[in-house]
């Protein structure tokens, strides 16, 4: 199911069809078996209103969760750019040969991080492998210099490199931090139930009337899935800070 949630358009289509079938299923049940009596309608309206209220709350909470995760991904992208930029400057603290090597590796590493955000999803495994290789070379470069001459000044360069490596881990964790599948299942269950109640309690059957709620809720699901999906949605985190840093480093 997680793979399906990476495609907001599929979420929209599936939710729309499921809710539409539930609404007309409720309408068919009312016509086929038993319609509500007048003394039962007040109680039914209370239950239906409560269900719709619950659906609205769940959608609101889920949207808030998706936005907070989107903001977290943006913040970590900025933190990555700051960490790389700081370490690029701290490379001056290393011996000349190691400093030049570290700067070269940092530029390569920066290109890999930009590709992680903006690259083809089918190439992510290769990008991750290349990034891990450059990370290993970066760490070896600063450790070699720090081991040869252990000073507080070189310790700053090692500390900065540690921040660079850690920032990638924080970013990856933020991209894995998605709305739980159980929350999606709960939203789907409540949405289908609401449409079933709507169809069953509708006094006047109309194609447009029974289609309004499925369309509105499906658009809500589409927006939540779009924001929550790091790669599959239209709304994505663009590596603006990383690209800006890359351009500024090439000028130096």
LUMPA-183679 format. One record per residue (C-alpha): residue number from 1; residue in three letters; x, y, z. Coordinates in pm, whole numbers, always signed. Each point is the difference from the previous one (the first is absolute). Layout:
<rs>
resi=NUM; resn=ALA; east=X; north=Y; up=Z
...
</rs>
This chain:
<rs>
resi=1; resn=UNK; east=+0; north=+0; up=+0
resi=2; resn=UNK; east=+292; north=+235; up=+68
resi=3; resn=UNK; east=+99; north=-13; up=-369
resi=4; resn=UNK; east=-354; north=+101; up=-99
resi=5; resn=UNK; east=+14; north=+302; up=+232
resi=6; resn=UNK; east=+299; north=+127; up=-198
resi=7; resn=UNK; east=-239; north=+71; up=-290
resi=8; resn=UNK; east=-256; north=+262; up=+111
resi=9; resn=UNK; east=-198; north=-32; up=-324
resi=10; resn=UNK; east=-55; north=-370; up=+73
resi=11; resn=UNK; east=-109; north=+87; up=+356
resi=12; resn=UNK; east=-249; north=+248; up=-145
resi=13; resn=UNK; east=-143; north=-247; up=-252
resi=14; resn=UNK; east=-28; north=-292; up=+242
resi=15; resn=UNK; east=-155; north=+209; up=+278
resi=16; resn=UNK; east=-247; north=+160; up=-240
resi=17; resn=UNK; east=-119; north=-334; up=-138
resi=18; resn=UNK; east=-20; north=-162; up=+345
resi=19; resn=UNK; east=-200; north=+286; up=+149
resi=20; resn=UNK; east=-227; north=+29; up=-301
resi=21; resn=UNK; east=-80; north=-371; up=+20
resi=22; resn=UNK; east=-66; north=+33; up=+374
resi=23; resn=UNK; east=-237; north=+292; up=-53
resi=24; resn=UNK; east=-199; north=-178; up=-268
resi=25; resn=UNK; east=+17; north=-322; up=+198
resi=26; resn=UNK; east=-171; north=+176; up=+288
resi=27; resn=UNK; east=-259; north=+147; up=-234
resi=28; resn=UNK; east=-65; north=-341; up=-153
resi=29; resn=UNK; east=-37; north=-158; up=+345
resi=30; resn=UNK; east=-259; north=+259; up=+99
resi=31; resn=UNK; east=-205; north=-64; up=-314
resi=32; resn=UNK; east=+46; north=-375; up=-1
resi=33; resn=UNK; east=-66; north=-88; up=+361
resi=34; resn=UNK; east=-115; north=+258; up=+247
resi=35; resn=UNK; east=-11; north=+377; up=+11
resi=36; resn=UNK; east=+9; north=+205; up=+316
resi=37; resn=UNK; east=-314; north=+77; up=+190
resi=38; resn=UNK; east=-70; north=+352; up=+116
resi=39; resn=UNK; east=+62; north=-84; up=+366
resi=40; resn=UNK; east=+335; north=-159; up=-92
resi=41; resn=UNK; east=+129; north=+284; up=-215
resi=42; resn=UNK; east=+101; north=+232; up=+286
resi=43; resn=UNK; east=+220; north=-266; up=+156
resi=44; resn=UNK; east=+143; north=-88; up=-340
resi=45; resn=UNK; east=+82; north=+364; up=-73
resi=46; resn=UNK; east=+188; north=+24; up=+330
resi=47; resn=UNK; east=+210; north=-306; up=-87
resi=48; resn=UNK; east=+68; north=+127; up=-352
resi=49; resn=UNK; east=+98; north=+346; up=+124
resi=50; resn=UNK; east=+235; north=-153; up=+257
resi=51; resn=UNK; east=+161; north=-219; up=-266
resi=52; resn=UNK; east=+50; north=+295; up=-236
resi=53; resn=UNK; east=+149; north=+205; up=+285
resi=54; resn=UNK; east=+240; north=-284; up=+81
resi=55; resn=UNK; east=+99; north=-21; up=-367
resi=56; resn=UNK; east=+71; north=+373; up=-8
resi=57; resn=UNK; east=+215; north=-22; up=+313
resi=58; resn=UNK; east=+200; north=-296; up=-131
resi=59; resn=UNK; east=+62; north=+173; up=-332
resi=60; resn=UNK; east=+107; north=+317; up=+183
resi=61; resn=UNK; east=+240; north=-188; up=+228
resi=62; resn=UNK; east=+143; north=-197; up=-293
resi=63; resn=UNK; east=+53; north=+318; up=-202
resi=64; resn=UNK; east=+179; north=+154; up=+299
resi=65; resn=UNK; east=+223; north=-307; up=+27
resi=66; resn=UNK; east=+86; north=+16; up=-371
resi=67; resn=UNK; east=+84; north=+372; up=+14
resi=68; resn=UNK; east=+221; north=-44; up=+309
resi=69; resn=UNK; east=+195; north=-276; up=-175
resi=70; resn=UNK; east=+35; north=+215; up=-311
resi=71; resn=UNK; east=+136; north=+287; up=+209
resi=72; resn=UNK; east=+240; north=-242; up=+169
resi=73; resn=UNK; east=+138; north=-110; up=-338
resi=74; resn=UNK; east=+50; north=+364; up=-99
resi=75; resn=UNK; east=+180; north=+81; up=+325
resi=76; resn=UNK; east=+238; north=-293; up=-36
resi=77; resn=UNK; east=+80; north=+101; up=-358
resi=78; resn=UNK; east=+101; north=+341; up=+131
resi=79; resn=UNK; east=+200; north=-160; up=+282
resi=80; resn=UNK; east=+186; north=-218; up=-249
resi=81; resn=UNK; east=+97; north=+301; up=-208
resi=82; resn=UNK; east=+122; north=+186; up=+309
resi=83; resn=UNK; east=+204; north=-298; up=+122
resi=84; resn=UNK; east=+168; north=-50; up=-339
resi=85; resn=UNK; east=+71; north=+371; up=-40
resi=86; resn=UNK; east=+150; north=+22; up=+349
resi=87; resn=UNK; east=+225; north=-301; up=-56
resi=88; resn=UNK; east=+113; north=+140; up=-335
resi=89; resn=UNK; east=+127; north=+307; up=+183
resi=90; resn=UNK; east=+153; north=-205; up=+282
resi=91; resn=UNK; east=+202; north=-194; up=-258
resi=92; resn=UNK; east=+246; north=+290; up=+23
resi=93; resn=UNK; east=+100; north=-138; up=+340
resi=94; resn=UNK; east=+136; north=-317; up=-162
resi=95; resn=UNK; east=+341; north=-34; up=-162
resi=96; resn=UNK; east=+6; north=+136; up=-355
resi=97; resn=UNK; east=-13; north=-337; up=-176
resi=98; resn=UNK; east=-277; north=-135; up=+223
resi=99; resn=UNK; east=-192; north=+328; up=-27
resi=100; resn=UNK; east=-4; north=-13; up=-380
resi=101; resn=UNK; east=-108; north=-365; up=+7
resi=102; resn=UNK; east=-276; north=+71; up=+252
resi=103; resn=UNK; east=-140; north=+291; up=-203
resi=104; resn=UNK; east=-7; north=-213; up=-313
resi=105; resn=UNK; east=-183; north=-277; up=+183
resi=106; resn=UNK; east=-245; north=+247; up=+155
resi=107; resn=UNK; east=-92; north=+132; up=-345
resi=108; resn=UNK; east=-59; north=-358; up=-121
resi=109; resn=UNK; east=-200; north=-74; up=+314
resi=110; resn=UNK; east=-209; north=+312; up=-52
resi=111; resn=UNK; east=-85; north=-112; up=-355
resi=112; resn=UNK; east=-116; north=-334; up=+138
resi=113; resn=UNK; east=-222; north=+169; up=+257
resi=114; resn=UNK; east=-160; north=+217; up=-267
resi=115; resn=UNK; east=-59; north=-313; up=-208
resi=116; resn=UNK; east=-163; north=-167; up=+302
resi=117; resn=UNK; east=-264; north=+272; up=+17
resi=118; resn=UNK; east=-52; north=+65; up=-369
resi=119; resn=UNK; east=+112; north=-326; up=-163
resi=120; resn=UNK; east=-193; north=-282; up=-163
resi=121; resn=UNK; east=-165; north=-222; up=+266
resi=122; resn=UNK; east=+124; north=-307; up=-189
resi=123; resn=UNK; east=+361; north=+113; up=+50
resi=124; resn=UNK; east=-22; north=+62; up=+374
resi=125; resn=UNK; east=+174; north=-326; up=+92
resi=126; resn=UNK; east=+296; north=+90; up=-220
resi=127; resn=UNK; east=+4; north=+355; up=+135
resi=128; resn=UNK; east=+0; north=-132; up=+357
resi=129; resn=UNK; east=+287; north=-237; up=-80
resi=130; resn=UNK; east=+205; north=+277; up=-159
resi=131; resn=UNK; east=-76; north=+231; up=+292
resi=132; resn=UNK; east=+112; north=-261; up=+254
resi=133; resn=UNK; east=+325; north=-46; up=-193
resi=134; resn=UNK; east=+74; north=+373; up=+0
resi=135; resn=UNK; east=-86; north=+18; up=+370
resi=136; resn=UNK; east=+257; north=-267; up=+75
resi=137; resn=UNK; east=+263; north=+190; up=-197
resi=138; resn=UNK; east=-86; north=+325; up=+177
resi=139; resn=UNK; east=+34; north=-155; up=+342
resi=140; resn=UNK; east=+329; north=-165; up=-95
resi=141; resn=UNK; east=+139; north=+333; up=-122
resi=142; resn=UNK; east=-63; north=+187; up=+326
resi=143; resn=UNK; east=+91; north=-294; up=+225
resi=144; resn=UNK; east=+335; north=-41; up=-173
resi=145; resn=UNK; east=+86; north=+364; up=+59
resi=146; resn=UNK; east=-128; north=-2; up=+360
resi=147; resn=UNK; east=+189; north=-319; up=+82
resi=148; resn=UNK; east=+327; north=+140; up=-129
resi=149; resn=UNK; east=-33; north=+317; up=+206
resi=150; resn=UNK; east=-250; north=-1; up=+286
resi=151; resn=UNK; east=-81; north=+363; up=+78
resi=152; resn=UNK; east=-316; north=+186; up=+107
resi=153; resn=UNK; east=+0; north=+178; up=-335
resi=154; resn=UNK; east=-13; north=-326; up=-196
resi=155; resn=UNK; east=-266; north=-124; up=+240
resi=156; resn=UNK; east=-228; north=+274; up=-135
resi=157; resn=UNK; east=+37; north=-141; up=-351
resi=158; resn=UNK; east=-78; north=-350; up=+126
resi=159; resn=UNK; east=-302; north=+129; up=+191
resi=160; resn=UNK; east=-128; north=+182; up=-309
resi=161; resn=UNK; east=+35; north=-313; up=-210
resi=162; resn=UNK; east=-191; north=-193; up=+262
resi=163; resn=UNK; east=-285; north=+253; up=-34
resi=164; resn=UNK; east=+2; north=-48; up=-377
resi=165; resn=UNK; east=-33; north=-376; up=+31
resi=166; resn=UNK; east=-263; north=+19; up=+272
resi=167; resn=UNK; east=-214; north=+246; up=-197
resi=168; resn=UNK; east=-49; north=-257; up=-274
resi=169; resn=UNK; east=-129; north=-250; up=+256
resi=170; resn=UNK; east=-244; north=+253; up=+142
resi=171; resn=UNK; east=-125; north=+76; up=-350
resi=172; resn=UNK; east=-51; north=-366; up=-84
resi=173; resn=UNK; east=-190; north=-55; up=+325
resi=174; resn=UNK; east=-228; north=+295; up=-84
resi=175; resn=UNK; east=-73; north=-149; up=-344
resi=176; resn=UNK; east=-92; north=-331; up=+158
resi=177; resn=UNK; east=-223; north=+170; up=+257
resi=178; resn=UNK; east=-338; north=-20; up=-174
resi=179; resn=UNK; east=-362; north=-12; up=+108
resi=180; resn=UNK; east=-56; north=-354; up=+136
resi=181; resn=UNK; east=-190; north=-243; up=-220
resi=182; resn=UNK; east=-235; north=-62; up=+294
resi=183; resn=UNK; east=-102; north=+368; up=-9
resi=184; resn=UNK; east=-78; north=-29; up=-371
resi=185; resn=UNK; east=-203; north=-315; up=+64
resi=186; resn=UNK; east=-199; north=+180; up=+272
resi=187; resn=UNK; east=-69; north=+296; up=-229
resi=188; resn=UNK; east=-115; north=-232; up=-278
resi=189; resn=UNK; east=-226; north=-196; up=+234
resi=190; resn=UNK; east=-164; north=+313; up=+142
resi=191; resn=UNK; east=-40; north=+154; up=-347
resi=192; resn=UNK; east=-166; north=-312; up=-141
resi=193; resn=UNK; east=-228; north=-23; up=+305
resi=194; resn=UNK; east=-102; north=+366; up=-34
resi=195; resn=UNK; east=-91; north=-45; up=-365
resi=196; resn=UNK; east=-193; north=-316; up=+82
resi=197; resn=UNK; east=-199; north=+192; up=+262
resi=198; resn=UNK; east=-49; north=+289; up=-239
resi=199; resn=UNK; east=-143; north=-227; up=-269
resi=200; resn=UNK; east=-220; north=-189; up=+239
resi=201; resn=UNK; east=-147; north=+308; up=+162
resi=202; resn=UNK; east=-52; north=+205; up=-316
resi=203; resn=UNK; east=-368; north=+67; up=-65
resi=204; resn=UNK; east=+48; north=+121; up=-354
resi=205; resn=UNK; east=+231; north=-207; up=-213
resi=206; resn=UNK; east=+221; north=+202; up=-231
resi=207; resn=UNK; east=+320; north=-83; up=-182
resi=208; resn=UNK; east=+147; north=+343; up=+72
resi=209; resn=UNK; east=-99; north=-1; up=+365
resi=210; resn=UNK; east=+155; north=-340; up=+72
resi=211; resn=UNK; east=+319; north=+95; up=-188
resi=212; resn=UNK; east=+75; north=+324; up=+188
resi=213; resn=UNK; east=+144; north=-151; up=+318
resi=214; resn=UNK; east=+215; north=-265; up=-180
resi=215; resn=UNK; east=+151; north=+269; up=-222
resi=216; resn=UNK; east=+78; north=+236; up=+289
resi=217; resn=UNK; east=+150; north=-270; up=+220
resi=218; resn=UNK; east=+198; north=-147; up=-291
resi=219; resn=UNK; east=+157; north=+338; up=-72
resi=220; resn=UNK; east=+92; north=+24; up=+369
resi=221; resn=UNK; east=+163; north=-344; up=-16
resi=222; resn=UNK; east=+184; north=+102; up=-317
resi=223; resn=UNK; east=+143; north=+311; up=+165
resi=224; resn=UNK; east=+107; north=-188; up=+313
resi=225; resn=UNK; east=+165; north=-277; up=-204
resi=226; resn=UNK; east=+169; north=+256; up=-224
resi=227; resn=UNK; east=+155; north=+194; up=+288
resi=228; resn=UNK; east=+93; north=-317; up=+188
resi=229; resn=UNK; east=+175; north=-163; up=-297
resi=230; resn=UNK; east=+362; north=+125; up=-34
resi=231; resn=UNK; east=+36; north=-112; up=-362
resi=232; resn=UNK; east=-339; north=-95; up=-143
resi=233; resn=UNK; east=-186; north=+324; up=+53
resi=234; resn=UNK; east=-17; north=+331; up=-182
resi=235; resn=UNK; east=+92; north=+190; up=+319
resi=236; resn=UNK; east=+361; north=-94; up=+71
resi=237; resn=UNK; east=+294; north=+131; up=+198
resi=238; resn=UNK; east=+230; north=+167; up=-252
resi=239; resn=UNK; east=+372; north=+9; up=+94
resi=240; resn=UNK; east=+18; north=+377; up=-39
resi=241; resn=UNK; east=+256; north=+48; up=+276
resi=242; resn=UNK; east=+219; north=-283; up=-129
resi=243; resn=UNK; east=-17; north=+128; up=-358
resi=244; resn=UNK; east=+84; north=+353; up=+114
resi=245; resn=UNK; east=+297; north=-131; up=+199
resi=246; resn=UNK; east=+118; north=-207; up=-295
resi=247; resn=UNK; east=-5; north=+301; up=-227
resi=248; resn=UNK; east=+184; north=+218; up=+252
resi=249; resn=UNK; east=+273; north=-264; up=+53
resi=250; resn=UNK; east=+66; north=-30; up=-371
resi=251; resn=UNK; east=+59; north=+375; up=-18
resi=252; resn=UNK; east=+267; north=-20; up=+274
</rs>
